[in-house]
Amino acid sequence: MEQLKKSMIRQARRKYKNIYPCGTKRHLLECFTTYGNELSFWFNTADQSTRLIVCKMP
């Protein structure tokens, strides 16, 4: 699971360059939610937009 999270963070950085934790979170690894068999990664971008990446868990 940790590898999947790190992979999603890398994917977000490739696409959006600078990314930041959402809300009161201090670290990107805190910005994940599990729903069913999906892992969601919530983060903010430099333009102050909140973005979401979703992956199916193995």
CNS distance restraints for C-alpha pairs under 8 A (distance, minus, plus):
assign (resid   1 and name CA) (resid   5 and name CA) 6.35 0.50 0.50
assign (resid   1 and name CA) (resid  57 and name CA) 7.83 0.50 0.50
assign (resid   2 and name CA) (resid   6 and name CA) 6.29 0.50 0.50
assign (resid   3 and name CA) (resid   7 and name CA) 6.08 0.50 0.50
assign (resid   4 and name CA) (resid   8 and name CA) 6.21 0.50 0.50
assign (resid   5 and name CA) (resid   9 and name CA) 6.29 0.50 0.50
assign (resid   5 and name CA) (resid  29 and name CA) 7.12 0.50 0.50
assign (resid   5 and name CA) (resid  32 and name CA) 7.83 0.50 0.50
assign (resid   5 and name CA) (resid  41 and name CA) 7.84 0.50 0.50
assign (resid   6 and name CA) (resid  10 and name CA) 6.25 0.50 0.50
assign (resid   6 and name CA) (resid  29 and name CA) 7.90 0.50 0.50
assign (resid   7 and name CA) (resid  11 and name CA) 6.18 0.50 0.50
assign (resid   8 and name CA) (resid  12 and name CA) 6.21 0.50 0.50
assign (resid   8 and name CA) (resid  41 and name CA) 7.22 0.50 0.50
assign (resid   8 and name CA) (resid  53 and name CA) 7.25 0.50 0.50
assign (resid   9 and name CA) (resid  13 and name CA) 6.23 0.50 0.50
assign (resid   9 and name CA) (resid  28 and name CA) 7.62 0.50 0.50
assign (resid   9 and name CA) (resid  41 and name CA) 7.90 0.50 0.50
assign (resid  10 and name CA) (resid  14 and name CA) 6.18 0.50 0.50
assign (resid  11 and name CA) (resid  15 and name CA) 6.36 0.50 0.50
assign (resid  12 and name CA) (resid  16 and name CA) 5.84 0.50 0.50
assign (resid  12 and name CA) (resid  17 and name CA) 7.34 0.50 0.50
assign (resid  12 and name CA) (resid  19 and name CA) 7.35 0.50 0.50
assign (resid  12 and name CA) (resid  53 and name CA) 7.64 0.50 0.50
assign (resid  13 and name CA) (resid  17 and name CA) 4.50 0.50 0.50
assign (resid  13 and name CA) (resid  18 and name CA) 6.21 0.50 0.50
assign (resid  13 and name CA) (resid  19 and name CA) 6.41 0.50 0.50
assign (resid  16 and name CA) (resid  45 and name CA) 6.71 0.50 0.50
assign (resid  18 and name CA) (resid  45 and name CA) 6.12 0.50 0.50
assign (resid  18 and name CA) (resid  46 and name CA) 6.01 0.50 0.50
assign (resid  19 and name CA) (resid  43 and name CA) 6.47 0.50 0.50
assign (resid  19 and name CA) (resid  44 and name CA) 5.63 0.50 0.50
assign (resid  19 and name CA) (resid  45 and name CA) 4.71 0.50 0.50
assign (resid  19 and name CA) (resid  46 and name CA) 6.58 0.50 0.50
assign (resid  20 and name CA) (resid  28 and name CA) 6.83 0.50 0.50
assign (resid  20 and name CA) (resid  43 and name CA) 5.75 0.50 0.50
assign (resid  20 and name CA) (resid  44 and name CA) 5.02 0.50 0.50
assign (resid  20 and name CA) (resid  45 and name CA) 6.21 0.50 0.50
assign (resid  20 and name CA) (resid  46 and name CA) 7.87 0.50 0.50
assign (resid  21 and name CA) (resid  25 and name CA) 5.59 0.50 0.50
assign (resid  21 and name CA) (resid  26 and name CA) 6.15 0.50 0.50
assign (resid  21 and name CA) (resid  27 and name CA) 5.86 0.50 0.50
assign (resid  21 and name CA) (resid  28 and name CA) 5.07 0.50 0.50
assign (resid  21 and name CA) (resid  30 and name CA) 7.79 0.50 0.50
assign (resid  21 and name CA) (resid  31 and name CA) 6.41 0.50 0.50
assign (resid  21 and name CA) (resid  42 and name CA) 7.55 0.50 0.50
assign (resid  21 and name CA) (resid  43 and name CA) 5.08 0.50 0.50
assign (resid  21 and name CA) (resid  44 and name CA) 6.05 0.50 0.50
assign (resid  22 and name CA) (resid  31 and name CA) 6.81 0.50 0.50
assign (resid  22 and name CA) (resid  42 and name CA) 6.64 0.50 0.50
assign (resid  22 and name CA) (resid  43 and name CA) 5.09 0.50 0.50
assign (resid  22 and name CA) (resid  44 and name CA) 5.68 0.50 0.50
assign (resid  22 and name CA) (resid  50 and name CA) 7.28 0.50 0.50
assign (resid  25 and name CA) (resid  30 and name CA) 6.33 0.50 0.50
assign (resid  25 and name CA) (resid  31 and name CA) 6.92 0.50 0.50
assign (resid  26 and name CA) (resid  30 and name CA) 7.44 0.50 0.50
assign (resid  27 and name CA) (resid  31 and name CA) 7.34 0.50 0.50
assign (resid  28 and name CA) (resid  43 and name CA) 7.39 0.50 0.50
assign (resid  31 and name CA) (resid  41 and name CA) 5.77 0.50 0.50
assign (resid  31 and name CA) (resid  42 and name CA) 5.40 0.50 0.50
assign (resid  31 and name CA) (resid  43 and name CA) 6.68 0.50 0.50
assign (resid  32 and name CA) (resid  39 and name CA) 6.79 0.50 0.50
assign (resid  32 and name CA) (resid  40 and name CA) 5.46 0.50 0.50
assign (resid  32 and name CA) (resid  41 and name CA) 4.60 0.50 0.50
assign (resid  32 and name CA) (resid  42 and name CA) 6.31 0.50 0.50
assign (resid  33 and name CA) (resid  39 and name CA) 5.87 0.50 0.50
assign (resid  33 and name CA) (resid  40 and name CA) 5.10 0.50 0.50
assign (resid  33 and name CA) (resid  41 and name CA) 6.63 0.50 0.50
assign (resid  34 and name CA) (resid  38 and name CA) 5.84 0.50 0.50
assign (resid  34 and name CA) (resid  39 and name CA) 4.70 0.50 0.50
assign (resid  34 and name CA) (resid  40 and name CA) 6.24 0.50 0.50
assign (resid  35 and name CA) (resid  39 and name CA) 6.51 0.50 0.50
assign (resid  35 and name CA) (resid  40 and name CA) 7.70 0.50 0.50
assign (resid  37 and name CA) (resid  56 and name CA) 5.83 0.50 0.50
assign (resid  37 and name CA) (resid  57 and name CA) 5.46 0.50 0.50
assign (resid  38 and name CA) (resid  54 and name CA) 6.56 0.50 0.50
assign (resid  38 and name CA) (resid  55 and name CA) 5.57 0.50 0.50
assign (resid  38 and name CA) (resid  56 and name CA) 4.39 0.50 0.50
assign (resid  38 and name CA) (resid  57 and name CA) 5.47 0.50 0.50
assign (resid  39 and name CA) (resid  54 and name CA) 5.67 0.50 0.50
assign (resid  39 and name CA) (resid  55 and name CA) 5.33 0.50 0.50
assign (resid  39 and name CA) (resid  56 and name CA) 6.17 0.50 0.50
assign (resid  39 and name CA) (resid  57 and name CA) 6.28 0.50 0.50
assign (resid  40 and name CA) (resid  52 and name CA) 6.67 0.50 0.50
assign (resid  40 and name CA) (resid  53 and name CA) 5.72 0.50 0.50
assign (resid  40 and name CA) (resid  54 and name CA) 4.42 0.50 0.50
assign (resid  40 and name CA) (resid  55 and name CA) 6.58 0.50 0.50
assign (resid  41 and name CA) (resid  52 and name CA) 5.54 0.50 0.50
assign (resid  41 and name CA) (resid  53 and name CA) 5.17 0.50 0.50
assign (resid  41 and name CA) (resid  54 and name CA) 6.35 0.50 0.50
assign (resid  42 and name CA) (resid  50 and name CA) 6.92 0.50 0.50
assign (resid  42 and name CA) (resid  51 and name CA) 5.82 0.50 0.50
assign (resid  42 and name CA) (resid  52 and name CA) 4.73 0.50 0.50
assign (resid  42 and name CA) (resid  53 and name CA) 6.83 0.50 0.50
assign (resid  43 and name CA) (resid  50 and name CA) 5.61 0.50 0.50
assign (resid  43 and name CA) (resid  51 and name CA) 5.44 0.50 0.50
assign (resid  43 and name CA) (resid  52 and name CA) 6.59 0.50 0.50
assign (resid  44 and name CA) (resid  48 and name CA) 5.95 0.50 0.50
assign (resid  44 and name CA) (resid  49 and name CA) 5.44 0.50 0.50
assign (resid  44 and name CA) (resid  50 and name CA) 4.36 0.50 0.50
assign (resid  44 and name CA) (resid  51 and name CA) 5.93 0.50 0.50
assign (resid  45 and name CA) (resid  49 and name CA) 5.47 0.50 0.50
assign (resid  45 and name CA) (resid  50 and name CA) 6.51 0.50 0.50
assign (resid  45 and name CA) (resid  51 and name CA) 7.23 0.50 0.50
